[in-house]
Amino acid sequence: MKTSHQIYARVAGFTFLAYIAAGITSMTLGDQSQASGLLALIQSFSALTLGVTLFALTYEQGLILALFALTCRVAEAIQSGESAAIYFSVGSLFFSWLLLRGRSIPTWLAWVGVIASALLVVILPLQLVGFFGGTMSWASSVTWLVWLPMLVFEVTLAFWFMIKGVAIPTAQNRLSNI
């Protein structure tokens, strides 16, 4: 069991970095680039891979919440634009909460994930209806400010997963599967 958790953590860490690199490259090159289709595919597969690996790392802390977070990551992979970002933020919120709940990563890091995700869960729908500069535009400083805590969290988490892995759930910190 220990080995599989560490493998899932390392795969998730690498995938976070691949996802972030593909996303930033895609934004930089724009939709008209010949590489945009490949970058979108990398992002979709990354979302699915993260969903599966994070589910494997968190289901013992709450099966229903982990399934819901996995479902959000699947929805993120098949959506695009603002709706994908909302599914992403909800999935991230629940996975971060479960990582915190299981003490799988340092508490401070898990709280950064919970707070960064919650910020997105609140702000992104408000942007959809016209607040904070309107729909998510990367030309808007509000968009960058809202996403910056998530970027810090995910890059830090990626390196943590790749270098340290996760704390293995024990009987004491395994919680109800609700």
C-alpha positions as CSV (number, residue, x, y, z in Angstrom):
1,M,0.0,0.0,0.0
2,K,2.8,2.4,0.9
3,T,4.4,2.0,-2.5
4,S,1.2,2.6,-4.5
5,H,0.4,5.9,-2.5
6,Q,3.9,7.2,-3.3
7,I,3.6,6.3,-7.0
8,Y,0.2,8.0,-7.2
9,A,1.7,11.1,-5.5
10,R,4.6,11.2,-7.8
11,V,2.5,10.8,-10.9
12,A,0.2,13.5,-9.6
13,G,3.1,15.8,-9.0
14,F,4.5,15.4,-12.5
15,T,1.0,15.8,-14.0
16,F,0.4,19.0,-12.1
17,L,3.5,20.5,-13.7
18,A,2.7,19.2,-17.2
19,Y,-0.9,20.6,-16.8
20,I,0.4,24.0,-15.7
21,A,3.1,24.1,-18.5
22,A,0.5,23.2,-21.1
23,G,-2.0,25.7,-19.8
24,I,0.5,28.6,-19.7
25,T,1.9,27.7,-23.1
26,S,-1.6,27.5,-24.5
27,M,-2.4,31.0,-23.2
28,T,0.9,32.4,-24.5
29,L,0.4,30.9,-28.0
30,G,-3.3,31.5,-28.3
31,D,-6.0,29.5,-29.9
32,Q,-4.7,30.2,-33.4
33,S,-1.5,28.2,-32.8
34,Q,-1.0,24.9,-34.5
35,A,-0.1,23.5,-31.1
36,S,-3.4,24.5,-29.5
37,G,-5.1,21.2,-30.2
38,L,-2.2,19.2,-28.7
39,L,-2.0,21.5,-25.7
40,A,-5.8,21.1,-25.1
41,L,-5.4,17.3,-25.3
42,I,-2.5,17.4,-22.8
43,Q,-4.7,19.5,-20.4
44,S,-7.6,17.1,-20.7
45,F,-5.6,14.0,-20.1
46,S,-3.8,15.8,-17.2
47,A,-7.2,16.7,-15.6
48,L,-8.2,13.0,-15.9
49,T,-4.9,11.7,-14.5
50,L,-5.1,14.2,-11.6
51,G,-8.6,13.1,-10.9
52,V,-7.7,9.4,-10.7
53,T,-4.5,9.8,-8.8
54,L,-5.9,12.3,-6.3
55,F,-8.9,10.0,-5.9
56,A,-6.6,7.1,-5.1
57,L,-4.8,9.3,-2.5
58,T,-8.0,10.6,-0.8
59,Y,-10.8,8.1,-1.0
60,E,-10.0,6.7,2.4
61,Q,-10.7,10.1,3.9
62,G,-14.2,10.3,2.4
63,L,-15.4,8.1,-0.5
64,I,-18.4,10.3,-1.5
65,L,-16.4,13.6,-1.4
66,A,-13.5,11.9,-3.3
67,L,-16.0,10.6,-5.9
68,F,-17.5,14.0,-6.3
69,A,-14.1,15.6,-6.7
70,L,-13.2,13.0,-9.3
71,T,-16.4,13.7,-11.2
72,C,-15.5,17.4,-11.2
73,R,-12.1,16.6,-12.7
74,V,-13.8,14.5,-15.4
75,A,-16.2,17.3,-16.2
76,E,-13.3,19.7,-16.3
77,A,-11.5,17.5,-18.9
78,I,-14.5,17.5,-21.2
79,Q,-15.5,21.2,-20.8
80,S,-13.7,24.3,-21.8
81,G,-13.4,27.9,-20.7
82,E,-15.1,29.2,-17.7
83,S,-17.2,26.1,-17.0
84,A,-14.1,23.9,-17.0
85,A,-12.5,26.4,-14.5
86,I,-15.5,26.2,-12.2
87,Y,-15.4,22.3,-12.2
88,F,-11.7,22.5,-11.6
89,S,-12.1,24.8,-8.6
90,V,-14.8,22.7,-7.0
91,G,-12.8,19.5,-7.5
92,S,-9.7,21.1,-6.2
93,L,-11.5,22.4,-3.1
94,F,-12.7,18.9,-2.2
95,F,-9.4,17.2,-2.9
96,S,-7.6,19.8,-0.9
97,W,-10.0,19.3,2.0
98,L,-9.5,15.5,1.9
99,L,-5.7,15.9,1.8
100,L,-6.1,18.2,4.9
101,R,-8.5,15.8,6.6
102,G,-6.2,12.8,6.1
103,R,-3.0,14.8,7.0
104,S,-1.5,13.5,3.8
105,I,0.5,16.7,3.2
106,P,1.6,19.4,5.6
107,T,-1.4,21.2,7.1
108,W,-0.2,24.6,6.0
109,L,0.0,23.4,2.4
110,A,-3.5,21.8,2.5
111,W,-5.0,25.0,3.9
112,V,-3.4,27.0,1.0
113,G,-5.2,24.7,-1.4
114,V,-8.5,24.9,0.5
115,I,-8.3,28.7,0.6
116,A,-7.1,29.1,-3.0
117,S,-9.8,26.8,-4.3
118,A,-12.6,28.4,-2.2
119,L,-11.5,31.8,-3.6
120,L,-12.0,30.5,-7.2
121,V,-15.3,28.7,-6.3
122,V,-16.7,32.1,-5.2
123,I,-15.1,34.5,-7.8
124,L,-15.4,32.5,-11.0
125,P,-19.2,32.3,-11.0
126,L,-19.4,36.0,-10.2
127,Q,-17.1,36.7,-13.1
128,L,-19.5,34.7,-15.4
129,V,-22.3,37.1,-14.5
130,G,-20.3,40.2,-15.0
131,F,-18.6,41.0,-11.7
132,F,-14.9,41.6,-11.3
133,G,-14.3,42.6,-14.9
134,G,-16.7,40.1,-16.5
135,T,-15.9,36.7,-17.9
136,M,-12.5,35.2,-17.2
137,S,-10.1,37.1,-19.3
138,W,-6.4,36.6,-19.0
139,A,-6.0,40.3,-20.0
140,S,-7.7,41.2,-16.7
141,S,-5.5,41.8,-13.6
142,V,-8.4,40.4,-11.5
143,T,-8.2,37.0,-13.2
144,W,-4.4,36.8,-12.6
145,L,-4.8,37.8,-8.9
146,V,-7.5,35.2,-8.4
147,W,-5.5,32.4,-10.0
148,L,-2.1,33.3,-8.4
149,P,-2.8,31.5,-5.0
150,M,-3.8,28.4,-6.9
151,L,-0.7,28.5,-9.0
152,V,1.5,28.8,-5.9
153,F,-0.4,25.9,-4.3
154,E,-0.3,23.6,-7.2
155,V,3.4,24.1,-8.0
156,T,4.3,23.7,-4.3
157,L,2.1,20.6,-4.1
158,A,3.6,19.1,-7.3
159,F,7.1,19.4,-5.9
160,W,6.0,18.1,-2.5
161,F,4.4,15.1,-4.1
162,M,7.4,14.3,-6.3
163,I,10.0,14.8,-3.5
164,K,8.2,13.8,-0.3
165,G,5.2,11.9,-1.5
166,V,2.3,11.6,1.0
167,A,1.8,10.5,4.5
168,I,0.3,7.1,4.4
169,P,-3.2,6.9,6.0
170,T,-3.2,5.0,9.3
171,A,-6.1,3.5,11.1
172,Q,-6.1,6.6,13.4
173,N,-6.4,9.2,10.6
174,R,-8.7,7.2,8.3
175,L,-12.1,8.8,8.6
176,S,-15.6,7.8,7.7
177,N,-16.2,7.0,4.1
178,I,-19.0,9.5,4.0
